[in-house]
Amino acid sequence: MKRSALTPAAEKVLDVAGRLFYENGIHAVGVELIAQRAGVTKKTLYARFGSKDKLVEQCLVRRDEHWREHVTKVLDRSPRDPPARRLLRVFDALDAWMALENHRGCAFVNAHAELPDGAHPGRHVIGANKVWMLTCLRSLAGEAGARDPRRLAYSLLILMEGATVTASLGVVPGAVAQAKTVAKVLIEDAC
């Protein structure tokens, strides 16, 4: 899900729009504000992105790329870890991401709530993000020797999503660590 190379002005628009959409909501942010904060004209914004919907899509693509890179980097830090430990590292990745990038919860879930039209170009990015995470978990579960990698991956993804919501709401202190503890039990039982 790679995007094409952008001009410095388009990069700035993407950075500004991504922050504004995440902090304030997609519908609460207009292209005029984005252009103003990015120091470009609306004409420049539309020339590069075509529409606000396409800009939303590209912001989601960028965030998805960053998430995938982050997870991969965390997993690659300790390639010699036993496979079950690598599976738990996904929760370490989530915990670090929550601390740095996700104080308002999952950007993809938030966007999904704001984009009910299944034809919106951002919707395919949202779905692809969750499918990628599920596929990653399933692959790691298979490497760990899970009897049913798909079922374990489903359970772990549900734990991750629940931890993301409860952490962003401040409902459960250490939500991701709590989810990791439950995940460890599930992994031990499944492998």
C-alpha positions as CSV (number, residue, x, y, z in Angstrom):
1,M,0.0,0.0,0.0
2,K,2.8,2.4,-1.0
3,R,2.1,5.9,-2.1
4,S,4.0,7.8,-4.8
5,A,6.8,10.3,-4.0
6,L,5.5,13.7,-2.9
7,T,6.7,17.2,-3.3
8,P,7.8,19.0,-0.1
9,A,4.5,21.0,-0.1
10,A,2.4,17.9,-0.5
11,E,4.4,16.2,2.3
12,K,3.6,19.1,4.5
13,V,-0.1,19.0,3.6
14,L,-0.1,15.2,4.4
15,D,1.7,15.8,7.8
16,V,-0.6,18.6,8.8
17,A,-3.8,16.9,7.6
18,G,-2.9,13.6,9.3
19,R,-2.4,15.4,12.7
20,L,-5.5,17.5,12.4
21,F,-7.7,14.6,11.3
22,Y,-6.4,12.4,14.2
23,E,-6.7,15.2,16.8
24,N,-10.0,16.7,15.8
25,G,-11.8,14.2,13.6
26,I,-12.1,14.0,9.8
27,H,-15.4,15.9,9.5
28,A,-14.3,18.7,11.9
29,V,-11.4,19.7,9.8
30,G,-11.8,21.5,6.5
31,V,-9.3,21.8,3.6
32,E,-9.0,25.6,4.2
33,L,-7.6,24.9,7.7
34,I,-5.3,22.3,6.4
35,A,-4.0,24.5,3.6
36,Q,-3.5,27.4,6.0
37,R,-1.6,25.3,8.6
38,A,0.5,23.7,5.8
39,G,1.3,27.1,4.3
40,V,-0.1,26.2,0.9
41,T,-3.1,27.3,-1.1
42,K,-6.2,25.2,-1.4
43,K,-5.4,25.1,-5.1
44,T,-2.1,23.3,-4.3
45,L,-3.9,20.9,-2.0
46,Y,-6.4,20.0,-4.6
47,A,-3.8,19.8,-7.4
48,R,-1.9,17.1,-5.4
49,F,-4.7,15.2,-3.7
50,G,-7.8,15.9,-5.9
51,S,-10.3,15.9,-3.0
52,K,-10.5,15.8,0.8
53,D,-11.6,12.2,0.5
54,K,-8.4,11.3,-1.4
55,L,-6.4,13.3,1.2
56,V,-8.0,11.3,4.0
57,E,-7.1,8.1,2.1
58,Q,-3.5,9.2,1.8
59,C,-3.2,10.2,5.4
60,L,-4.5,6.7,6.4
61,V,-2.0,5.1,4.0
62,R,0.8,7.0,5.6
63,R,-0.3,6.0,9.1
64,D,-0.7,2.4,8.0
65,E,2.9,2.4,6.6
66,H,4.2,3.9,9.8
67,W,2.4,1.3,11.9
68,R,3.6,-1.6,9.8
69,E,7.2,-0.3,9.9
70,H,6.9,0.1,13.7
71,V,5.7,-3.4,14.3
72,T,8.3,-4.9,11.9
73,K,11.1,-2.9,13.7
74,V,10.0,-4.2,17.1
75,L,9.8,-7.8,15.9
76,D,13.2,-7.5,14.2
77,R,14.9,-6.2,17.3
78,S,15.2,-9.7,18.7
79,P,15.1,-12.1,15.8
80,R,16.5,-15.0,17.9
81,D,13.7,-14.8,20.4
82,P,11.6,-18.0,20.6
83,P,8.5,-17.7,18.3
84,A,6.1,-17.4,21.1
85,R,8.0,-14.5,22.5
86,R,8.0,-12.8,19.1
87,L,4.2,-13.2,19.1
88,L,4.1,-11.3,22.5
89,R,6.4,-8.6,21.1
90,V,3.4,-7.4,19.0
91,F,2.0,-6.2,22.3
92,D,5.3,-4.4,23.1
93,A,4.9,-2.7,19.7
94,L,1.3,-1.7,20.5
95,D,2.3,-0.3,23.9
96,A,5.1,1.8,22.5
97,W,2.8,3.0,19.7
98,M,0.1,4.0,22.2
99,A,2.6,6.0,24.1
100,L,3.8,7.9,21.1
101,E,1.1,7.9,18.4
102,N,-2.3,6.8,19.7
103,H,-3.5,8.7,22.7
104,R,-6.9,9.1,21.0
105,G,-7.2,5.4,20.2
106,C,-6.8,3.7,16.9
107,A,-6.9,6.1,14.0
108,F,-8.3,3.5,11.8
109,V,-11.2,2.7,14.1
110,N,-11.8,6.4,14.6
111,A,-11.8,6.9,10.8
112,H,-14.1,3.9,10.3
113,A,-16.6,5.5,12.6
114,E,-16.5,8.8,10.6
115,L,-16.6,7.2,7.2
116,P,-19.8,5.1,7.0
117,D,-19.9,5.1,3.2
118,G,-18.2,1.8,2.2
119,A,-17.2,3.5,-1.1
120,H,-15.1,6.1,0.6
121,P,-11.5,5.6,-0.6
122,G,-10.2,5.5,3.0
123,R,-12.3,2.5,3.9
124,H,-10.1,0.0,1.9
125,V,-7.0,1.3,3.8
126,I,-8.8,0.8,7.1
127,G,-9.7,-2.8,6.2
128,A,-6.2,-3.5,4.8
129,N,-4.6,-2.3,8.1
130,K,-6.7,-4.7,10.2
131,V,-6.2,-7.6,7.7
132,W,-2.4,-7.0,7.7
133,M,-2.3,-7.1,11.5
134,L,-4.4,-10.3,11.5
135,T,-2.1,-11.9,8.9
136,C,1.0,-10.9,10.9
137,L,-0.5,-12.5,14.0
138,R,-1.5,-15.6,12.2
139,S,2.0,-16.0,10.7
140,L,3.6,-15.5,14.1
141,A,1.2,-17.9,15.7
142,G,2.0,-20.5,13.0
143,E,5.8,-20.0,13.7
144,A,5.1,-20.5,17.4
145,G,3.4,-23.9,16.7
146,A,-0.2,-22.9,17.5
147,R,-2.6,-25.8,16.8
148,D,-5.0,-23.3,15.1
149,P,-3.0,-20.2,14.1
150,R,-6.1,-18.5,12.7
151,R,-8.1,-18.9,15.9
152,L,-5.2,-17.6,18.0
153,A,-4.7,-14.7,15.7
154,Y,-8.4,-13.7,16.0
155,S,-8.2,-13.8,19.8
156,L,-5.0,-11.8,19.9
157,L,-6.3,-9.2,17.5
158,I,-9.4,-8.8,19.6
159,L,-7.2,-8.3,22.7
160,M,-5.1,-5.7,20.9
161,E,-8.2,-3.8,19.7
162,G,-9.7,-3.9,23.2
163,A,-6.5,-2.8,24.8
164,T,-6.3,0.1,22.4
165,V,-9.7,1.3,23.3
166,T,-9.4,0.9,27.0
167,A,-6.0,2.5,27.1
168,S,-7.1,5.5,25.1
169,L,-10.1,6.0,27.4
170,G,-8.0,5.5,30.5
171,V,-10.4,2.9,31.7
172,V,-7.8,0.2,32.6
173,P,-4.4,1.3,33.8
174,G,-1.7,-0.6,31.9
175,A,-4.3,-1.9,29.4
176,V,-1.8,-3.2,26.9
177,A,0.3,-4.9,29.6
178,Q,-2.9,-6.5,30.9
179,A,-3.8,-7.7,27.4
180,K,-0.2,-9.1,27.0
181,T,-0.7,-11.1,30.2
182,V,-3.9,-12.6,28.8
183,A,-2.2,-13.2,25.5
184,K,0.6,-15.1,27.1
185,V,-1.9,-17.5,28.7
186,L,-3.7,-17.9,25.3
187,I,-0.4,-18.6,23.5
188,E,0.7,-21.1,26.1
189,D,-2.6,-22.9,25.8
190,A,-2.7,-22.8,22.0
191,C,0.9,-24.0,21.4
